Amino acid sequence: MDMPAAARLGTGHLPDGGDGTGAALTPAEARQLAAALLRQAAATEHHNGDGGTGRVVAGYVGGESYAATTRGHTVLTDQPATAGGDDAAMTPVELFVAALCACAAFYAGRYLDRHGIDRDGLQVTAEFAMATDRPARVRGVTLKIWVPGGIPPTSHAALIAVVSHCTVHNTLRQAPDVAIELT
C-alpha cells in the first residue's frame, strides 16, 4: 500500500484576503486530526438524544452510478464494466461489506487503544462470497485483523469478542425491519 510521506493541510484564503496557512502532517498526525474532527462531529450530531436516528439519500448520478449522502458526506457507488457500469466506485454490495469491515476496524482500534497498544497501521480485511442461489445476497464474510507488532496471545479471544460485537455485525445478527414505501 503506497502512502504519501506527509498529508497536507491548508486553511485556504482568509477573509481579509491573506493566503492562510498550511501544514504538513505525518499520516499518523493526519489520522489523529481526522479522528478528533469526527469525534466533534459525532458529539454535535447526537446532541439532541435522538437515539441515533439518521437519514441517507441515494440519488441517480448517471450510467449505473448513485450517490449516497448523509450529514454532508457523499459516497459514490457504481457497477463494474462487466455489469454495465463505469467501475468508478464500489458496488453497493462492496460498500455494505466495507461498512462491516470499517466498523470492525473501529472496534478493534478502540480495544487496542484501551489496552495501550498502538493502533497505527491496524488493518481489517474483509473477504466475501456471493450466494449462488436466489435471492441475490452475500453468502459469507471473513474478517481478518492485522495488528502491527501483534498482541499477546492471551488477548486474542478478547479482541475477537469485541470486534464480533461491532454495531454493523450486531445489526446483521438481529436484522432490522426494512419497510419499503413509494412516495
Z-matrix of the N, CA and C atoms (Angstrom, degrees):
N
C 1 1.445
C 2 1.521 1 107.86
N 3 1.331 2 117.12 1 117.18
C 4 1.454 3 121.81 2 178.25
C 5 1.511 4 109.20 3 -82.59
N 6 1.330 5 115.59 4 127.56
C 7 1.457 6 120.57 5 177.78
C 8 1.522 7 108.25 6 -125.69
N 9 1.321 8 117.23 7 144.51
C 10 1.462 9 119.01 8 176.99
C 11 1.521 10 109.94 9 -65.85
N 12 1.337 11 115.44 10 151.07
C 13 1.456 12 120.01 11 179.09
C 14 1.524 13 111.34 12 -67.13
N 15 1.324 14 116.49 13 -26.66
C 16 1.459 15 120.13 14 -179.97
C 17 1.513 16 109.27 15 -151.30
N 18 1.311 17 115.48 16 147.50
C 19 1.464 18 121.21 17 173.18
C 20 1.523 19 106.18 18 -96.94
N 21 1.315 20 117.05 19 144.57
C 22 1.451 21 120.82 20 -178.72
C 23 1.520 22 109.06 21 -106.70
N 24 1.296 23 114.82 22 138.09
C 25 1.452 24 122.00 23 178.98
C 26 1.517 25 107.74 24 -126.31
N 27 1.311 26 116.28 25 126.11
C 28 1.457 27 120.45 26 178.34
C 29 1.514 28 109.49 27 -130.57
N 30 1.311 29 115.64 28 148.53
C 31 1.459 30 119.11 29 179.72
C 32 1.514 31 112.05 30 -96.18
N 33 1.330 32 117.38 31 -4.27
C 34 1.459 33 119.66 32 178.38
C 35 1.508 34 112.03 33 78.37
N 36 1.315 35 115.63 34 -158.70
C 37 1.462 36 121.06 35 -178.67
C 38 1.523 37 110.14 36 -82.64
N 39 1.309 38 115.25 37 138.15
C 40 1.457 39 121.36 38 178.65
C 41 1.523 40 109.92 39 -82.95
N 42 1.346 41 117.76 40 156.09
C 43 1.470 42 120.32 41 -179.84
C 44 1.521 43 113.50 42 -57.33
N 45 1.347 44 117.45 43 -28.75
C 46 1.469 45 119.61 44 -178.85
C 47 1.527 46 112.70 45 -84.89
N 48 1.342 47 117.14 46 8.09
C 49 1.457 48 120.81 47 177.66
C 50 1.514 49 114.10 48 94.55
N 51 1.324 50 117.83 49 -6.75
C 52 1.461 51 120.49 50 178.30
C 53 1.524 52 111.49 51 -67.59
N 54 1.328 53 115.20 52 165.08
C 55 1.465 54 120.45 53 -177.12
C 56 1.526 55 113.77 54 -79.69
N 57 1.298 56 118.63 55 -10.64
C 58 1.451 57 119.89 56 -177.73
C 59 1.514 58 110.52 57 82.36
N 60 1.295 59 116.00 58 -170.23
C 61 1.454 60 120.53 59 -179.62
C 62 1.513 61 109.01 60 -128.22
N 63 1.295 62 115.47 61 165.22
C 64 1.454 63 120.76 62 178.81
C 65 1.508 64 109.29 63 -141.73
N 66 1.304 65 115.12 64 165.98
C 67 1.451 66 120.20 65 178.76
C 68 1.519 67 108.63 66 -151.80
N 69 1.312 68 114.82 67 148.54
C 70 1.462 69 120.43 68 173.26
C 71 1.524 70 106.83 69 -101.36
N 72 1.314 71 116.26 70 128.41
C 73 1.454 72 121.45 71 -179.35
C 74 1.522 73 109.33 72 -115.98
N 75 1.313 74 115.75 73 145.08
C 76 1.454 75 118.49 74 171.65
C 77 1.520 76 107.25 75 -70.16
N 78 1.331 77 118.29 76 161.00
C 79 1.466 78 118.75 77 176.95
C 80 1.533 79 112.65 78 -54.70
N 81 1.322 80 117.40 79 -39.19
C 82 1.466 81 120.07 80 179.42
C 83 1.526 82 110.85 81 -65.18
N 84 1.334 83 117.68 82 -42.03
C 85 1.462 84 120.81 83 177.95
C 86 1.522 85 111.01 84 -65.18
N 87 1.327 86 116.96 85 -39.61
C 88 1.465 87 120.84 86 178.80
C 89 1.523 88 110.15 87 -63.21
N 90 1.334 89 117.38 88 -41.42
C 91 1.468 90 120.48 89 177.88
C 92 1.526 91 111.23 90 -64.82
N 93 1.337 92 116.75 91 -39.70
C 94 1.468 93 119.82 92 178.43
C 95 1.524 94 110.75 93 -63.68
N 96 1.327 95 117.01 94 -42.47
C 97 1.461 96 120.66 95 178.04
C 98 1.519 97 110.38 96 -63.74
N 99 1.326 98 116.57 97 -45.77
C 100 1.469 99 120.22 98 179.28
C 101 1.524 100 110.42 99 -60.56
N 102 1.322 101 117.17 100 -42.06
C 103 1.465 102 120.58 101 179.72
C 104 1.524 103 111.01 102 -63.10
N 105 1.330 104 116.91 103 -41.23
C 106 1.466 105 120.25 104 179.23
C 107 1.527 106 110.39 105 -64.32
N 108 1.325 107 117.05 106 -41.53
C 109 1.463 108 120.40 107 178.36
C 110 1.525 109 111.28 108 -65.21
N 111 1.332 110 116.85 109 -40.59
C 112 1.463 111 120.35 110 178.10
C 113 1.526 112 111.26 111 -64.51
N 114 1.344 113 116.89 112 -39.21
C 115 1.474 114 119.61 113 177.63
C 116 1.527 115 110.37 114 -61.98
N 117 1.341 116 116.53 115 -43.28
C 118 1.462 117 119.90 116 178.70
C 119 1.523 118 110.94 117 -63.32
N 120 1.327 119 116.88 118 -43.01
C 121 1.461 120 120.57 119 -179.90
C 122 1.519 121 110.79 120 -63.94
N 123 1.323 122 116.95 121 -41.94
C 124 1.464 123 120.42 122 -179.97
C 125 1.523 124 110.72 123 -64.72
N 126 1.324 125 116.85 124 -40.99
C 127 1.461 126 119.99 125 178.96
C 128 1.520 127 110.58 126 -63.80
N 129 1.311 128 117.46 127 -40.39
C 130 1.454 129 122.01 128 178.82
C 131 1.516 130 110.86 129 -67.91
N 132 1.312 131 116.18 130 -42.08
C 133 1.466 132 121.41 131 -175.57
C 134 1.524 133 112.74 132 -65.12
N 135 1.318 134 118.64 133 -34.07
C 136 1.461 135 121.06 134 -176.36
C 137 1.523 136 112.94 135 -107.07
N 138 1.320 137 116.57 136 26.85
C 139 1.462 138 120.28 137 -177.59
C 140 1.515 139 113.33 138 -67.57
N 141 1.326 140 118.08 139 -21.63
C 142 1.460 141 118.87 140 -175.15
C 143 1.518 142 113.29 141 -94.63
N 144 1.332 143 117.28 142 6.35
C 145 1.456 144 120.30 143 176.94
C 146 1.513 145 113.11 144 63.20
N 147 1.326 146 117.43 145 38.02
C 148 1.459 147 120.76 146 -175.14
C 149 1.526 148 113.58 147 -77.99
N 150 1.327 149 117.90 148 5.32
C 151 1.454 150 120.02 149 179.05
C 152 1.513 151 112.54 150 76.89
N 153 1.311 152 117.80 151 14.49
C 154 1.449 153 120.49 152 175.43
C 155 1.517 154 114.85 153 83.54
N 156 1.325 155 117.99 154 23.07
C 157 1.463 156 118.39 155 176.71
C 158 1.517 157 109.30 156 -70.10
N 159 1.295 158 116.15 157 154.13
C 160 1.448 159 119.86 158 -178.46
C 161 1.511 160 110.65 159 -151.86
N 162 1.324 161 114.72 160 177.34
C 163 1.456 162 120.41 161 -179.62
C 164 1.516 163 107.96 162 -146.61
N 165 1.313 164 116.48 163 130.36
C 166 1.453 165 123.18 164 174.54
C 167 1.522 166 107.02 165 -123.90
N 168 1.326 167 117.15 166 136.22
C 169 1.461 168 121.95 167 177.76
C 170 1.519 169 107.52 168 -118.77
N 171 1.335 170 116.30 169 127.31
C 172 1.468 171 121.43 170 175.43
C 173 1.516 172 108.32 171 -108.08
N 174 1.306 173 116.62 172 126.50
C 175 1.460 174 121.50 173 -178.42
C 176 1.515 175 111.86 174 -126.34
N 177 1.305 176 115.42 175 148.31
C 178 1.460 177 122.60 176 -179.41
C 179 1.516 178 110.40 177 -67.02
N 180 1.325 179 116.73 178 133.03
C 181 1.453 180 121.97 179 178.67
C 182 1.523 181 110.88 180 -106.65
N 183 1.319 182 116.78 181 -41.44
C 184 1.458 183 122.21 182 -178.44
C 185 1.515 184 109.63 183 152.57
N 186 1.323 185 117.05 184 155.08
C 187 1.462 186 120.00 185 -178.23
C 188 1.512 187 110.03 186 59.94
N 189 1.311 188 116.73 187 -119.94
C 190 1.472 189 122.30 188 175.36
C 191 1.525 190 111.04 189 -114.04
N 192 1.335 191 117.50 190 21.30
C 193 1.467 192 122.93 191 -176.28
C 194 1.522 193 112.24 192 -98.02
N 195 1.332 194 114.16 193 141.14
C 196 1.462 195 122.79 194 175.56
C 197 1.518 196 108.07 195 -133.99
N 198 1.319 197 116.51 196 145.15
C 199 1.460 198 122.18 197 177.10
C 200 1.522 199 107.99 198 -109.27
N 201 1.324 200 116.25 199 123.32
C 202 1.461 201 121.76 200 176.42
C 203 1.522 202 107.89 201 -101.44
N 204 1.328 203 116.29 202 126.71
C 205 1.462 204 121.38 203 -174.09
C 206 1.522 205 110.54 204 -125.92
N 207 1.332 206 115.15 205 136.60
C 208 1.463 207 122.16 206 172.76
C 209 1.521 208 109.00 207 -151.27
N 210 1.303 209 117.56 208 139.20
C 211 1.461 210 124.11 209 176.50
C 212 1.524 211 112.92 210 49.02
N 213 1.331 212 117.69 211 32.40
C 214 1.454 213 121.14 212 178.76
C 215 1.521 214 114.32 213 85.78
N 216 1.313 215 117.81 214 2.54
C 217 1.467 216 122.08 215 178.26
C 218 1.521 217 108.70 216 -105.34
N 219 1.316 218 116.44 217 141.29
C 220 1.455 219 120.63 218 -179.35
C 221 1.518 220 110.25 219 -127.55
N 222 1.324 221 115.02 220 136.26
C 223 1.454 222 122.60 221 175.52
C 224 1.522 223 106.77 222 -123.40
N 225 1.322 224 115.85 223 131.07
C 226 1.452 225 121.58 224 178.62
C 227 1.520 226 109.34 225 -93.11
N 228 1.329 227 116.99 226 140.01
C 229 1.458 228 121.35 227 169.99
C 230 1.517 229 108.03 228 -121.60
N 231 1.315 230 115.23 229 154.10
C 232 1.459 231 121.38 230 179.75
C 233 1.520 232 107.13 231 -152.64
N 234 1.297 233 116.02 232 -178.01
C 235 1.457 234 122.57 233 176.39
C 236 1.524 235 108.19 234 -118.86
N 237 1.328 236 117.40 235 154.46
C 238 1.466 237 119.25 236 175.30
C 239 1.526 238 110.01 237 -62.70
N 240 1.318 239 116.47 238 160.67
C 241 1.463 240 121.16 239 179.07
C 242 1.529 241 110.66 240 -58.81
N 243 1.336 242 117.04 241 -32.97
C 244 1.471 243 120.41 242 179.67
C 245 1.522 244 112.40 243 -66.61
N 246 1.340 245 117.35 244 -16.25
C 247 1.465 246 121.54 245 178.49
C 248 1.527 247 111.28 246 -110.45
N 249 1.340 248 117.15 247 16.84
C 250 1.453 249 120.90 248 176.10
C 251 1.514 250 115.68 249 92.98
N 252 1.325 251 117.62 250 0.07
C 253 1.456 252 120.44 251 -179.57
C 254 1.516 253 112.21 252 -94.51
N 255 1.323 254 115.35 253 -174.65
C 256 1.466 255 121.86 254 177.73
C 257 1.522 256 112.03 255 -100.93
N 258 1.341 257 117.35 256 -0.05
C 259 1.465 258 122.84 257 -177.87
C 260 1.524 259 110.92 258 55.41
N 261 1.349 260 115.89 259 39.78
C 262 1.459 261 121.63 260 -177.18
C 263 1.529 262 112.68 261 -87.29
N 264 1.323 263 117.10 262 -10.31
C 265 1.466 264 120.28 263 -176.90
C 266 1.526 265 108.66 264 -162.65
N 267 1.322 266 114.98 265 177.56
C 268 1.459 267 120.36 266 175.79
C 269 1.525 268 109.93 267 -63.41
N 270 1.319 269 114.97 268 153.39
C 271 1.464 270 119.09 269 171.13
C 272 1.528 271 107.16 270 -76.78
N 273 1.338 272 118.28 271 163.00
C 274 1.462 273 119.18 272 175.72
C 275 1.535 274 112.44 273 -56.92
N 276 1.329 275 117.64 274 -36.06
C 277 1.467 276 120.06 275 178.91
C 278 1.526 277 110.27 276 -66.65
N 279 1.325 278 117.42 277 -42.84
C 280 1.466 279 119.99 278 177.41
C 281 1.527 280 110.44 279 -63.57
N 282 1.328 281 117.38 280 -36.99
C 283 1.455 282 121.29 281 177.56
C 284 1.529 283 110.72 282 -65.22
N 285 1.329 284 116.52 283 -38.70
C 286 1.460 285 121.92 284 175.80
C 287 1.530 286 110.33 285 -60.09
N 288 1.328 287 116.66 286 -48.25
C 289 1.472 288 120.49 287 179.23
C 290 1.533 289 109.63 288 -66.70
N 291 1.330 290 116.72 289 -37.15
C 292 1.462 291 120.70 290 177.92
C 293 1.525 292 110.96 291 -62.41
N 294 1.334 293 117.41 292 -36.63
C 295 1.468 294 120.66 293 177.86
C 296 1.526 295 110.25 294 -63.00
N 297 1.329 296 116.92 295 -43.13
C 298 1.468 297 120.52 296 176.91
C 299 1.518 298 109.93 297 -62.88
N 300 1.317 299 117.06 298 -45.27
C 301 1.459 300 122.56 299 -178.58
C 302 1.537 301 111.14 300 -62.30
N 303 1.325 302 116.88 301 -46.55
C 304 1.463 303 121.04 302 -178.91
C 305 1.525 304 111.68 303 -67.64
N 306 1.333 305 116.79 304 -36.71
C 307 1.463 306 120.40 305 177.87
C 308 1.525 307 109.89 306 -65.74
N 309 1.325 308 116.70 307 -43.38
C 310 1.464 309 121.14 308 177.22
C 311 1.527 310 110.31 309 -61.33
N 312 1.325 311 116.95 310 -41.10
C 313 1.464 312 120.79 311 178.92
C 314 1.524 313 110.71 312 -63.56
N 315 1.334 314 116.66 313 -40.65
C 316 1.465 315 121.05 314 177.79
C 317 1.527 316 110.75 315 -59.92
N 318 1.330 317 117.10 316 -47.43
C 319 1.462 318 120.75 317 -179.94
C 320 1.523 319 110.91 318 -65.54
N 321 1.330 320 117.61 319 -39.76
C 322 1.464 321 120.94 320 177.70
C 323 1.523 322 109.90 321 -62.79
N 324 1.329 323 116.33 322 -43.05
C 325 1.459 324 120.41 323 179.20
C 326 1.509 325 112.46 324 -62.49
N 327 1.322 326 116.45 325 -41.11
C 328 1.463 327 119.84 326 177.42
C 329 1.531 328 110.87 327 -63.69
N 330 1.326 329 116.97 328 -40.98
C 331 1.474 330 121.19 329 178.05
C 332 1.533 331 109.72 330 -60.17
N 333 1.329 332 116.24 331 -49.07
C 334 1.461 333 120.01 332 -179.07
C 335 1.521 334 110.65 333 -60.26
N 336 1.329 335 116.58 334 -44.55
C 337 1.459 336 121.09 335 179.83
C 338 1.531 337 111.53 336 -59.77
N 339 1.330 338 116.28 337 -45.17
C 340 1.473 339 120.56 338 179.44
C 341 1.522 340 112.34 339 -62.18
N 342 1.329 341 116.88 340 -27.68
C 343 1.461 342 120.72 341 -177.68
C 344 1.525 343 112.86 342 -102.54
N 345 1.337 344 116.20 343 15.88
C 346 1.454 345 120.90 344 174.95
C 347 1.520 346 114.22 345 67.98
N 348 1.323 347 116.86 346 25.59
C 349 1.460 348 121.47 347 179.19
C 350 1.527 349 107.80 348 -105.43
N 351 1.326 350 116.13 349 130.01
C 352 1.463 351 120.91 350 -178.45
C 353 1.521 352 110.37 351 -63.05
N 354 1.322 353 116.51 352 126.62
C 355 1.461 354 119.86 353 179.73
C 356 1.524 355 112.37 354 -96.94
N 357 1.320 356 117.46 355 3.23
C 358 1.452 357 120.39 356 177.88
C 359 1.530 358 108.87 357 -61.94
N 360 1.308 359 116.45 358 124.45
C 361 1.460 360 121.27 359 -178.90
C 362 1.520 361 114.22 360 91.79
N 363 1.335 362 117.60 361 -3.23
C 364 1.470 363 121.53 362 177.66
C 365 1.521 364 109.49 363 -54.86
N 366 1.314 365 116.60 364 136.52
C 367 1.463 366 120.56 365 175.79
C 368 1.519 367 109.83 366 -137.65
N 369 1.306 368 115.30 367 141.49
C 370 1.459 369 121.97 368 170.78
C 371 1.524 370 105.91 369 -122.77
N 372 1.308 371 115.71 370 128.85
C 373 1.456 372 122.20 371 178.80
C 374 1.518 373 108.15 372 -110.53
N 375 1.312 374 116.67 373 135.64
C 376 1.464 375 121.68 374 176.10
C 377 1.522 376 108.12 375 -113.21
N 378 1.318 377 115.67 376 123.03
C 379 1.460 378 121.27 377 172.04
C 380 1.516 379 106.24 378 -109.63
N 381 1.345 380 117.12 379 133.33
C 382 1.455 381 118.97 380 -176.00
C 383 1.512 382 110.70 381 -136.54
N 384 1.323 383 114.65 382 157.55
C 385 1.460 384 121.77 383 177.65
C 386 1.519 385 108.49 384 -130.38
N 387 1.314 386 114.82 385 143.02
C 388 1.456 387 120.92 386 177.55
C 389 1.529 388 109.49 387 -88.26
N 390 1.307 389 115.74 388 147.57
C 391 1.465 390 120.73 389 175.21
C 392 1.524 391 108.37 390 -67.85
N 393 1.314 392 116.42 391 149.20
C 394 1.468 393 120.05 392 179.57
C 395 1.520 394 111.75 393 -97.15
N 396 1.334 395 117.29 394 -9.53
C 397 1.463 396 120.39 395 177.84
C 398 1.524 397 109.27 396 -107.63
N 399 1.302 398 117.10 397 -177.06
C 400 1.454 399 122.57 398 -179.82
C 401 1.515 400 109.92 399 -97.51
N 402 1.300 401 119.97 400 150.23
C 403 1.463 402 127.22 401 0.57
C 404 1.530 403 111.23 402 -76.06
N 405 1.332 404 116.05 403 161.15
C 406 1.461 405 121.45 404 177.32
C 407 1.522 406 108.40 405 -62.17
N 408 1.325 407 115.89 406 131.22
C 409 1.467 408 120.22 407 -177.89
C 410 1.520 409 109.68 408 -170.75
N 411 1.326 410 115.40 409 166.92
C 412 1.456 411 121.60 410 171.66
C 413 1.526 412 106.53 411 -78.95
N 414 1.336 413 116.65 412 126.67
C 415 1.468 414 121.16 413 -179.42
C 416 1.520 415 111.91 414 -82.52
N 417 1.338 416 117.14 415 -39.57
C 418 1.453 417 119.94 416 -176.92
C 419 1.512 418 111.89 417 -161.08
N 420 1.325 419 115.08 418 154.04
C 421 1.461 420 122.44 419 179.08
C 422 1.520 421 107.70 420 -135.29
N 423 1.320 422 116.45 421 135.28
C 424 1.458 423 121.94 422 172.65
C 425 1.523 424 107.65 423 -117.74
N 426 1.315 425 116.29 424 123.56
C 427 1.465 426 121.79 425 177.05
C 428 1.522 427 108.55 426 -99.99
N 429 1.318 428 115.95 427 133.68
C 430 1.462 429 121.95 428 177.90
C 431 1.516 430 108.29 429 -121.64
N 432 1.329 431 116.72 430 122.28
C 433 1.463 432 123.04 431 -177.10
C 434 1.516 433 108.67 432 -100.37
N 435 1.330 434 116.28 433 129.30
C 436 1.459 435 120.93 434 176.08
C 437 1.521 436 108.35 435 -121.65
N 438 1.339 437 115.25 436 119.44
C 439 1.455 438 122.10 437 178.54
C 440 1.528 439 106.99 438 -110.64
N 441 1.339 440 118.23 439 114.59
C 442 1.468 441 119.17 440 177.96
C 443 1.524 442 110.03 441 -57.43
N 444 1.285 443 116.59 442 130.30
C 445 1.461 444 119.67 443 -178.65
C 446 1.511 445 112.24 444 85.63
N 447 1.325 446 117.96 445 -12.27
C 448 1.458 447 121.91 446 177.27
C 449 1.517 448 113.84 447 72.97
N 450 1.316 449 114.74 448 179.92
C 451 1.459 450 122.54 449 175.35
C 452 1.527 451 107.21 450 -134.52
N 453 1.320 452 117.36 451 158.92
C 454 1.469 453 119.13 452 179.64
C 455 1.526 454 110.68 453 -59.74
N 456 1.341 455 117.13 454 141.08
C 457 1.469 456 120.29 455 179.80
C 458 1.528 457 113.09 456 -54.80
N 459 1.313 458 117.69 457 -29.21
C 460 1.462 459 120.44 458 179.11
C 461 1.523 460 112.50 459 -69.65
N 462 1.340 461 117.21 460 -12.67
C 463 1.473 462 121.38 461 179.99
C 464 1.520 463 112.97 462 -99.43
N 465 1.332 464 118.07 463 -7.34
C 466 1.464 465 120.64 464 -175.93
C 467 1.527 466 112.22 465 -56.88
N 468 1.327 467 116.90 466 -52.40
C 469 1.470 468 120.25 467 -176.76
C 470 1.527 469 111.34 468 -61.84
N 471 1.336 470 117.03 469 -38.91
C 472 1.466 471 120.08 470 -179.09
C 473 1.526 472 110.90 471 -66.22
N 474 1.338 473 117.48 472 -42.46
C 475 1.460 474 120.29 473 179.13
C 476 1.528 475 110.21 474 -63.92
N 477 1.318 476 117.22 475 -43.50
C 478 1.466 477 120.61 476 178.70
C 479 1.527 478 110.28 477 -63.01
N 480 1.324 479 117.22 478 -40.23
C 481 1.471 480 120.44 479 178.96
C 482 1.523 481 110.94 480 -62.78
N 483 1.320 482 117.12 481 -42.87
C 484 1.465 483 120.63 482 179.85
C 485 1.523 484 110.11 483 -64.20
N 486 1.328 485 116.89 484 -48.11
C 487 1.461 486 121.04 485 -178.19
C 488 1.525 487 111.05 486 -63.73
N 489 1.325 488 117.08 487 -36.01
C 490 1.468 489 119.56 488 -177.68
C 491 1.523 490 112.69 489 -70.51
N 492 1.330 491 116.98 490 -6.27
C 493 1.462 492 120.33 491 177.27
C 494 1.526 493 111.93 492 -114.05
N 495 1.333 494 116.65 493 26.62
C 496 1.465 495 118.22 494 175.00
C 497 1.529 496 108.21 495 -66.07
N 498 1.294 497 116.66 496 159.71
C 499 1.462 498 122.15 497 -174.14
C 500 1.531 499 112.73 498 -59.38
N 501 1.322 500 117.18 499 -41.91
C 502 1.464 501 119.42 500 -179.30
C 503 1.528 502 110.13 501 -66.99
N 504 1.338 503 117.49 502 -42.66
C 505 1.472 504 120.16 503 178.80
C 506 1.532 505 110.24 504 -64.20
N 507 1.320 506 117.07 505 -42.65
C 508 1.470 507 119.97 506 176.66
C 509 1.529 508 110.99 507 -58.38
N 510 1.332 509 116.30 508 -39.12
C 511 1.464 510 120.70 509 179.79
C 512 1.529 511 111.01 510 -65.40
N 513 1.328 512 116.49 511 -37.34
C 514 1.470 513 119.49 512 177.27
C 515 1.527 514 111.32 513 -67.19
N 516 1.323 515 116.00 514 -36.00
C 517 1.471 516 120.06 515 179.27
C 518 1.525 517 112.05 516 -69.43
N 519 1.318 518 115.73 517 -38.92
C 520 1.464 519 121.23 518 179.31
C 521 1.525 520 106.47 519 -120.96
N 522 1.328 521 113.96 520 79.14
C 523 1.464 522 120.12 521 -173.01
C 524 1.512 523 112.27 522 -54.34
N 525 1.324 524 116.62 523 136.32
C 526 1.463 525 120.30 524 178.95
C 527 1.525 526 110.28 525 -73.91
N 528 1.310 527 115.58 526 157.27
C 529 1.452 528 119.90 527 170.62
C 530 1.519 529 107.41 528 -70.86
N 531 1.309 530 117.55 529 134.92
C 532 1.457 531 121.88 530 177.74
C 533 1.520 532 106.80 531 -120.50
N 534 1.319 533 115.67 532 117.53
C 535 1.470 534 121.23 533 177.36
C 536 1.523 535 107.43 534 -104.85
N 537 1.305 536 117.12 535 138.87
C 538 1.460 537 121.17 536 178.80
C 539 1.524 538 107.59 537 -119.51
N 540 1.337 539 116.31 538 122.58
C 541 1.449 540 121.90 539 -178.28
C 542 1.515 541 109.39 540 -126.53
N 543 1.280 542 117.19 541 148.20
C 544 1.463 543 122.42 542 174.66
C 545 1.516 544 107.68 543 -100.61
N 546 1.340 545 117.24 544 123.84
C 547 1.470 546 120.49 545 -179.11
C 548 1.509 547 110.77 546 -116.22
